Amino acid sequence: MYWHFLKCWWSEDVPFEQCVATNFDWYFPEHARRHTPEEVRGWFGSARLGITHFDESPSGISAMGRKAPPRARGA
């Protein structure tokens, strides 16, 4: 039901205004876009970042990366 009918998030540990803003963004995002996993991986590759975390769920994609350390001279 959560993913397909009514998505409403709430946490007692988060201020009321932030909970409302989170729900508002889910239903009325001004610049909402969906991207494919291939697109996201491509952005990391273009930026020369190694992916350290990649998760795809019904809510979207979560990814983190790390820039490779610079090469030593003469290596």
C-alpha positions, 0 to 999 in steps of 0.5 A: 500500500505504501509504494502504490497508494498512499505514501506518508512519512512521519517520525517523532524524532523530526520536527513537524515542519520537516515531516510535512515538507518531506511529504509535500515534496513526494507529492508536489515536486517542482523539478522531479525527474526519474533516472535509470541506474545506467544514467546514474552510473554513467554520471559517476563514470564521467566524473571519474568517481568509483561507486562505493554504494548503489541501491535501487528501490521503488522510491529511487536510487541512492548512490555514493562515490569516491574520487580515486587518490591522485597517482604518485609521480613516476608511478 
